Amino acid sequence: MNKNKYAFASMLCFSLIAGLVSTSSAESRNVADTLEQSAMVSALASRSALNAAAMAGERLGVAGMRGTVLYSDDQGQHWQQASVPVSVSLTGICFADAANGWAVGHRGVILATRDGGVHWTRQMEGGQAAKSILQVRQNPDQIDEARRLVAEGADKPFLAVQCMGDGRVLALGAYGLAFSTQNAGQSWQPVLALLDGSDSQHLNAVQVLGGRVYVAGEQGALMRVNNDLRGFTRFSSPYEGSFFGLLATRNNSLLAVGLRGHVFRSVDQGTSWQPVTVASSKSLTAATELRDGSLLLADESGQGWLSRDDGRSFRAVLPEERFPLIALLALPDGGSLAVGTNGITRFPPSALR
């Protein structure tokens, strides 16, 4: 899936945001293999770089650099560190219910938990992913490309994960990497519709709306597959920059956010996209829908942007700069949790009015 050329700006920005740069092999660096080395327990873990957040029932879970996973049972007042069998950076996390969840990250790692994020086990890594792709390829060009993946080993990151219910999970990543499970991770298979349709573009964000799966990525990539992960559609993109966030609202709108303050909104299931003005030239990195239906965006400086009209317009909130934010999570109290390069912060409801 290597490309001779891809958008430098996209790679540079996303490397800053989520640590996309692939991990070199442990052998070449003469250090412990990060796929075999457990995440180090640290009292400062909640201040480390974090990339993702999700809810397991009423429990909060976050994940980030060097295999760090934290969980909180008091809405983020106190955090405990989970047991994680790898020390690669984790970039996505989701929970199907209060007990079952998945996290994905560098080197093609997919982790699973059965106790709400307290303990994690490894279900797949990049070497296994490459071999799985090789097994399903048929034409000579695809076989040669898959063989290169096998030779390169576990060096390509997953960047997003979506829990879809009934034991179904979708994991997406760099160079069009796409895998799914239908049985809660007992087995993982390549998603050929996305592997073939993505043109090897990085797939950064995923959302489910109206029984369909929407994906956004680099170079303006916007695409959709049916709930069975077939029936691929690529949308005409409204711009050529990368998208880092995708949000499906309760009013059946879609928002895609990305570089230099770009926001686009669709009300027809992705067929057309209209620009939304946000008074910022900074890259937008996260999006969530709050309890009251308001939409909250965050950028690489920690600035927030709030919409009360389903994404038609946004105004600035949280004006003081904090640190680059990478993920937002709506909280039951009407506020939001945010994670980024300096760890965890909370936005109370009073700050989002």
TORSETI-975281 format. One record per atom (N, C-alpha, C): x, y, z negated; residue in three letters. Coordinates in steps of 0.1 Angstrom, whole numbers, plus 5000, padded with zeros to 4 digits. Layout:
N
XYZALA/...
//
This chain:
353
500849885000MET/500050005000MET/500850135000MET/502250115001ASN/503050235002ASN/502650325014ASN/502650455012LYS/502450545023LYS/503750625025LYS/504050655038ASN/505250735040ASN/505150875036ASN/503850925035LYS/503651065031LYS/502351075024LYS/502351145013TYR/501151185006TYR/501251315000TYR/500151374995ALA/500151504991ALA/501051534979ALA/502151604981PHE/503051634970PHE/502451704958PHE/501551804961ALA/500951874951ALA/500051784942ALA/499351694948SER/498551604941SER/499351514931SER/500451464936MET/501251384928MET/501951454917MET/502351584920LEU/503051664909LEU/502051694898LEU/500851734902CYS/499851774892CYS/499351654884CYS/499151544891PHE/498651424883PHE/499651364875PHE/500951374879SER/502051324870SER/502051404857SER/501851534858LEU/501751614846LEU/500551574838LEU/499451554844ILE/498151534837ILE/498151394830ILE/498451294838ALA/498251154832ALA/499551064833ALA/500651124836GLY/501851044836GLY/501850934847GLY/501650974859LEU/501450884870LEU/502650814875LEU/503850874872VAL/505050814877VAL/505250674873VAL/505450584883SER/505450444880SER/506650404871SER/506450304862THR/507450264854THR/508450174861THR/509750194859SER/510750114865SER/510749974859SER/511249874865SER/511249744859SER/512149744847SER/511749664837ALA/512549654825ALA/513949604827ALA/514049514837GLU/515349454839GLU/516349564844GLU/515949654853SER/516849754859SER/517249854848SER/516449874838ARG/516749964827ARG/517349904815ARG/517349774815ASN/517949694804ASN/517349724791ASN/515949734791VAL/515249754779VAL/514149654778VAL/513449654766ALA/512349554765ALA/511249574775ALA/510649464780ASP/509649474790ASP/508349534784ASP/507949654789THR/506749714783THR/505449634784THR/505449534793LEU/504349444794LEU/504349344782LEU/505449324776GLU/505549224765GLU/505749294752GLU/506049424751GLN/506349494739GLN/505049554734GLN/504749524721SER/503549584716SER/503649734713SER/502549804713ALA/502649954711ALA/503149974697ALA/504050074695MET/504550104682MET/503550184674MET/503450144661VAL/502550214652VAL/503250344647VAL/502550454648SER/503050584644SER/502050664636SER/502550734626ALA/501650824618ALA/501350944627ALA/502050974637LEU/501851084646LEU/501051054659LEU/500550934659ALA/499850884672ALA/498750984676ALA/498051044667SER/496851124671SER/497351254677SER/498651284676ARG/499251404682ARG/500051374694ARG/500051254698SER/500751214710SER/499951234723SER/500551224734ALA/499851244747ALA/498751134749ALA/497551184751LEU/496351094752LEU/495651124765LEU/495151024772ASN/494551034785ASN/493151004787ASN/492450934777ALA/491150884779ALA/490450874766ALA/489050884766ALA/488250874754ALA/486850814758ALA/486350734749ALA/485050674751ALA/484450634738ALA/483150604738MET/482450564726MET/482050414726MET/482350344715ALA/481950204713ALA/480850204702ALA/479550214707GLY/478550234697GLY/478650374691GLY/478850384678GLU/479050504671GLU/480550534669GLU/481450444672ARG/482850454670ARG/483450534682ARG/484450614679LEU/485150684690LEU/486450614693LEU/486850604705GLY/488150544709GLY/488850634719GLY/490150644717VAL/491050714727VAL/492250634730VAL/492850664742ALA/493950584746ALA/494950674753ALA/496250634753GLY/497250724760GLY/498650664761GLY/499650744759MET/500950704763MET/501450594754MET/502350514760ARG/503050404753ARG/502150304746ARG/500950284752GLY/500050184747GLY/499250224735GLY/499250354732THR/498450404720THR/496950394722THR/496250324713VAL/494850324712VAL/494450364698VAL/493650464696LEU/493150504683LEU/491650484682LEU/491050464670TYR/489650464668TYR/489250534656TYR/488050584656SER/487550664644SER/486050624642SER/485750604629ASP/484450564625ASP/483750684618ASP/484350804618ASP/483750914611ASP/483751034621ASP/483451004634GLN/483351114644GLN/484551194645GLN/485751134644GLY/486951194647GLY/487651264635GLY/487151254623GLN/487751314612GLN/489051244608GLN/489051114609HIS/490151024606HIS/490350924617HIS/491550884620TRP/491850794631TRP/492750674626TRP/492450554631GLN/493350444629GLN/493850394642GLN/495050334641GLN/495750284654GLN/495450144656GLN/495050104668ALA/494649974672ALA/495949884674ALA/495649754674SER/496749664678SER/496649634693SER/497749674700VAL/497849674715VAL/499049594719VAL/498949494728PRO/500049404731PRO/501049464741PRO/500849584746VAL/501749644756VAL/502149784752VAL/503149834758SER/503549974755SER/503650064767SER/502850024777VAL/502750104789VAL/501750214786VAL/501750324794SER/500750434792SER/499450384797SER/498450414789LEU/497050384792LEU/496350504798LEU/495550494808THR/494950604815THR/493450604815THR/492750494812GLY/491350484812GLY/490850394802GLY/489650424796ILE/489050334786ILE/487450344788ILE/486850234786CYS/485350234786CYS/484850114777CYS/483650134772PHE/483050034763PHE/481649994769PHE/481349864770ALA/480049814774ALA/479049824763ALA/479549814751ASP/478649814739ASP/479549844727ASP/479049824715ALA/479849854703ALA/481049764701ALA/481049644708ALA/482149554706ALA/483049534718ALA/482549534730ASN/483249494742ASN/483749614750ASN/485049624752GLY/485549734760GLY/486849694767GLY/487249794776TRP/488449764785TRP/489249894786TRP/490549884787ALA/491449994789ALA/492349954801ALA/492750054809VAL/493650024820VAL/494850124819VAL/495850094827GLY/497050184827GLY/498150144836GLY/499350194833HIS/500450174842HIS/500850024843HIS/501549994854ARG/502049864857ARG/500849764859ARG/499749824863GLY/498549734867GLY/497949664855GLY/498049724843VAL/497549664831VAL/496049684829VAL/495349574826ILE/493949574821ILE/493949504808ILE/493449574798LEU/493249524784LEU/491849504781LEU/491549414771ALA/490149394767ALA/490049394752ALA/488949434746THR/488749424732THR/487349364729THR/487249284719ARG/485949224715ARG/485549264701ARG/486249364695ASP/485849404682ASP/485849564681ASP/485349624692GLY/485249764692GLY/486449844692GLY/487549784698GLY/488749864700GLY/489849844689GLY/489549754679VAL/490549734668VAL/491749654673VAL/491449544681HIS/492449454686HIS/492249444701HIS/493349444709TRP/493249434723TRP/494149314728TRP/493649254739THR/494449154746THR/494649184761THR/495649134767ARG/495949164781ARG/495149064790ARG/494449114800GLN/493749034809GLN/494449024823GLN/495149134826MET/495849134839MET/496949234839MET/497949214848GLU/499049304850GLU/499249314865GLU/500149404869GLY/500249434883GLY/500849324892GLY/501649244886GLY/502149124894GLY/501049034897GLY/500149004888GLN/499048914891GLN/498048984901GLN/497949114900ALA/497049184909ALA/497549174923ALA/498849194925ALA/499449184938ALA/499249044944ALA/499448944936LYS/499248804941LYS/497748774945LYS/496848834937SER/495448824940SER/495048884954SER/495649004956ILE/495449064969ILE/496048984981ILE/497148924979LEU/497748844989LEU/496848724992LEU/496248664982GLN/495448544985GLN/494248574993GLN/493748704994VAL/492448725001VAL/492748795014VAL/494048825017ARG/494348885030ARG/494448785041ARG/494048825053GLN/493948735065GLN/494748785077GLN/494648905081ASN/495348945093ASN/496848975090ASN/497648965100PRO/499148975097PRO/499549105091PRO/499049215095ASP/499449345089ASP/499149345074ASP/497949305071GLN/497549305057GLN/498349205048GLN/498649095054ILE/499448995047ILE/500849045044ILE/501449115054ASP/502749175052ASP/502749275041ASP/501749365041GLU/501549465031GLU/501449405017GLU/500649295016ALA/500449225004ALA/501649164999ALA/502449115008ARG/503749055004ARG/504649154998ARG/504649275004ARG/505449384998ARG/504949424984ARG/503649414982LEU/503149444969LEU/503749344959LEU/503749214963VAL/504249114954VAL/505749134951VAL/506449164961ALA/507849194960ALA/508149314951ALA/507349414951GLU/507549534943GLU/507149504929GLU/506349414926GLY/506049374912GLY/505049464906GLY/505049474892ALA/504049544884ALA/504449684883ALA/504249764894ASP/504749904893ASP/503650004897ASP/502449964899LYS/501350054903LYS/500250064892LYS/499950194889PRO/499050214877PRO/497550204881PRO/496750154872PHE/495350184873PHE/495150324866PHE/494150394871LEU/493850534866LEU/492550554861LEU/491550464863ALA/490250484858ALA/489550344856ALA/488550334847VAL/487850214845VAL/486350254842VAL/485450174847GLN/484050194846GLN/483350064841GLN/482750074829CYS/481849964825CYS/480549974831CYS/480049864838MET/478849864846MET/477749784840MET/477949714828GLY/476949634822GLY/476949494827GLY/476349404819ASP/476249264822ASP/477649194825ASP/478649234818GLY/479949184820GLY/480749224832GLY/480249334839ARG/480849384851ARG/481649514848ARG/482849514853VAL/483749624850VAL/484549654863VAL/484749774866LEU/485549824878LEU/486749894874LEU/487949864879ALA/489149934876ALA/489749984889ALA/490150114889LEU/490650174901LEU/492050244898LEU/492850264909GLY/494150314906GLY/494850374918GLY/496150384917ALA/497050444927ALA/496950354940ALA/497150424951TYR/497250354964TYR/496050264967TYR/494950314963GLY/493650244966GLY/493450114958GLY/494250094947LEU/494049974939LEU/492649964933LEU/492049854935ALA/490649834930ALA/490349694927ALA/489949664915PHE/489649534910PHE/488349534902PHE/487649424902SER/486449414894SER/486349274887SER/485549264877THR/485149144871THR/483649134870THR/483149014871GLN/481748984870GLN/481448914857GLN/482548874850ASN/482348784838ASN/483148834826ASN/483048964824ALA/483749024812ALA/485249004811ALA/485848984823GLY/487248974823GLY/487848844823GLY/487048734823GLN/487548604825GLN/488348584838GLN/487948654848SER/488648664861SER/488448794867SER/489448844875TRP/489448974882TRP/489648944896TRP/488949024905GLN/489049004919GLN/489349144926GLN/490049144937PRO/490149264944PRO/488849314950PRO/488549444950VAL/487349494956VAL/487749534970VAL/487449454980LEU/487949474993LEU/487349605000LEU/486149634996ALA/485549755002ALA/486349874999ALA/486749884987LEU/487550004983LEU/489049994987LEU/489549874986LEU/490949854991LEU/491149885005LEU/490149845013ASP/490249875028ASP/489850015031ASP/488850065024GLY/488250185028GLY/488950315023GLY/489750295013SER/490350405006SER/491550465014SER/492050395024ASP/493250445031ASP/494450465022ASP/494550375012SER/495650375003SER/495750504995SER/494650584994GLN/494750704986GLN/494550674971GLN/495150754962HIS/494950734948HIS/493450754944HIS/492950664936LEU/491550674932LEU/491550714917LEU/491150834914ASN/491350894901ASN/490150894892ASN/488950884898ALA/487750904889ALA/486550814895ALA/485750774886VAL/484550684890VAL/483350714882VAL/482150714888GLN/480950734881GLN/479850654888GLN/478850614880VAL/477750544885VAL/476450634885VAL/475750634896LEU/474550714897LEU/473550644906LEU/472350624901GLY/471250564909GLY/471650434914GLY/472350354907GLY/472650214911GLY/473750204921GLY/474450324924ARG/475650324933ARG/476850374925ARG/478050334931VAL/479250374924VAL/479950474933VAL/480350584927TYR/480950694933TYR/482450704929TYR/483350734938VAL/484750734935VAL/485350864941VAL/486250924934ALA/486951044939ALA/488451034937ALA/489251094946GLY/490651074945GLY/491451184952GLY/492651144956GLU/493551244962GLU/493151284976GLU/493751404980GLN/493451454994GLN/491951464997GLN/491151504987GLY/489751524990GLY/488951394991GLY/489451284987ALA/488751154989ALA/487451154980ALA/486351124987LEU/485051104981LEU/484350984988LEU/483950894980MET/483450764986MET/482450704977MET/481750604983ARG/480650534975ARG/480550394979ARG/480250304970VAL/479950164973VAL/478650134966VAL/477950034970ASN/476749984964ASN/477049924950ASN/476049894943ASN/476149834930ASN/476949704930ASN/476849634941ASP/477549504943ASP/478949524948ASP/479349644948LEU/480749684953LEU/480949654967LEU/479949654975ARG/479949644990ARG/479349764996ARG/479249765009GLY/478549875016GLY/479250015014GLY/480550015018PHE/481350135016PHE/480950245025PHE/480950365019THR/480650495026THR/481750595022THR/482350655032ARG/483350765029ARG/482650895033ARG/482550995024PHE/481951125027PHE/482851225033PHE/482351315041SER/483151425046SER/483451515035SER/484751535033SER/485251605021SER/485151755023SER/484751835012PRO/484651975013PRO/486052045012PRO/487051975008TYR/488452035008TYR/489451925008TYR/490751965010GLU/491851865012GLU/492651844999GLU/492251914988GLY/493051894976GLY/492551774968GLY/493251734958SER/492851614950SER/491751644940SER/490951544937PHE/489951544927PHE/490451464915PHE/490251524903PHE/490651454890PHE/489551414882PHE/488351464884GLY/487151434876GLY/485951424885GLY/484951334880LEU/483751314887LEU/482651304876LEU/481551374878LEU/480551364867LEU/479151354874LEU/478451244869ALA/477051224873ALA/476151274862ALA/475151364865THR/474351424855THR/473051354853THR/472351384843ARG/471051324840ARG/469951374850ARG/470251484857ASN/469351534868ASN/469751484882ASN/470651374882ASN/471051314894ASN/471851394904ASN/472551494898SER/473551564905SER/474951504903SER/475851534913LEU/477251484912LEU/478151604912LEU/479151614903LEU/480151714904LEU/481551654905LEU/482351714914ALA/483751664916ALA/484551784913ALA/485651764905VAL/486451874901VAL/487951844904VAL/488751944907GLY/490051914910GLY/491052034909GLY/491952044919LEU/493052134919LEU/492552284920LEU/493252374913ARG/493152514915ARG/491652564913ARG/491052504903GLY/489652544899GLY/488552504908GLY/488852414917HIS/487852374927HIS/486752284920HIS/485452314923VAL/484352234918VAL/483352234930VAL/482852104932PHE/481852084943PHE/480752004937PHE/479452034942ARG/478251974936ARG/477451914948ARG/476951794945SER/476051734955SER/474751694948SER/473651724955VAL/472351684950VAL/471651584959VAL/472451534969ASP/471851434978ASP/472751304979ASP/473151264967GLN/473951134965GLN/475251134974GLN/475851254974GLY/477251264980GLY/477251294995GLY/476051305001THR/476051325016THR/476551465019THR/476251565011SER/476851705013SER/477251755000SER/478251855000TRP/478851904988TRP/478852054990TRP/478452124979GLN/478452274979GLN/479452324969GLN/480252424972PRO/481252474963PRO/480552554951PRO/481152544940VAL/480652614928VAL/481752704923VAL/481452824920THR/482452924916THR/482852904902THR/484152884899VAL/484652884885VAL/485752984885VAL/485753084876ALA/486753194876ALA/488053144871ALA/488653054878SER/489953004874SER/490752944886SER/492052964886SER/492852904896SER/493652784890SER/493352744878LYS/493952624872LYS/493252494875LYS/493952394875SER/493452264879SER/492452214868SER/491252174872LEU/490252114864LEU/490451964862LEU/490551924850THR/491051784847THR/490051694840THR/488951754835ALA/487951664828ALA/486551724829ALA/485551644827ALA/484151684827ALA/483351584819ALA/482351644812THR/481351564805THR/480051634804THR/478951554802GLU/477651614799GLU/477351604784GLU/477051724778LEU/476851724764LEU/475451674761LEU/475151664748ARG/473951604743ARG/472751674748ARG/472851814749ASP/471651894754ASP/471551904769ASP/472351834776GLY/472351844791GLY/473251944797GLY/473952024789SER/474952124794SER/476152044799SER/476852104809LEU/477952034814LEU/479252114810LEU/480252044806LEU/481452104801LEU/482652054809LEU/483452144814LEU/484652114822LEU/485852164813LEU/487052114816ALA/488252164809ALA/489352164820ALA/490252254818ASP/491452274827ASP/492752244820ASP/493752254828GLU/495152214824GLU/495652304813GLU/495052414810SER/495452504799SER/494752484786SER/493652404787GLY/492752394775GLY/491552474775GLY/491452554786GLN/490252644787GLN/488952554791GLN/487852594785GLY/486552524788GLY/485652604797GLY/484752534804TRP/483852604813TRP/482452534811TRP/481452614808LEU/480152554804LEU/479052594815LEU/478252494818SER/477052514827SER/475752474820SER/474752564821ARG/473452524815ARG/472352514826ARG/472852504839ASP/471952494850ASP/472352384859ASP/472752274853ASP/473052144860ASP/474252164870ASP/475152254867GLY/476352264875GLY/476252374886GLY/475252454886ARG/475152554897ARG/476052674894ARG/476352694881SER/477252804877SER/477952764864SER/479052824861PHE/479852804849PHE/480352934843PHE/480352934830ARG/480953054823ARG/482053004814ARG/483053084811ALA/484153044802ALA/483753034788ALA/484152924781VAL/484052904767VAL/485452864762VAL/485652854749LEU/486952814743LEU/488052894749LEU/487953024749PRO/488953114756PRO/490353094752PRO/490653074740GLU/492053064736GLU/492752934742GLU/493952954747GLU/494552844753GLU/495052744743GLU/494852614745ARG/495352514735ARG/496552444741ARG/496152334748PHE/497152254755PHE/496452174766PHE/497152124776PRO/496552064787PRO/495551954783PRO/494351964787LEU/493351864783LEU/493151764795LEU/492951634792ILE/492851534802ILE/491551464803ILE/490851454791ALA/489551394790ALA/488651454780ALA/487351454783LEU/486351504774LEU/485351394770LEU/484851404758LEU/483851304754LEU/482751374746LEU/481451374751ALA/480351434744ALA/480151354731ALA/479851434720LEU/479651384707LEU/478151394703LEU/477751304694PRO/476351304690PRO/475851434683PRO/476751514677ASP/476451634671ASP/476251754681ASP/476451724694GLY/476251834704GLY/477551894708GLY/478651864701GLY/479951904704GLY/480651814714GLY/482051824714SER/482851744723SER/484151714717SER/484651594720LEU/486051554717LEU/486851584729LEU/488051624728ALA/488951644739ALA/490351584736ALA/490951524746VAL/492251464744VAL/493151524755VAL/494451534752GLY/495451584762GLY/496851564757GLY/497751644762THR/499151624760THR/499551634746THR/498851704737ASN/499151724723ASN/498251644714ASN/497551544719GLY/496651464711GLY/495151494712GLY/494551504700ILE/493151514699ILE/492651654693ILE/491651704699THR/490951824694THR/489451814695THR/488751884687ARG/487251884687ARG/486752014690ARG/485652024697PHE/484952144700PHE/483552134693PHE/483352204682PRO/481952194675PRO/480952254684PRO/479652224681PRO/478552274689PRO/478552434690PRO/478952494678SER/478952644678SER/479952704688SER/480952624692ALA/481952674702ALA/481452664716ALA/480352594718LEU/479852564731LEU/478452624734LEU/478252744728ARG/476952814730ARG/477152924740ARG/
//
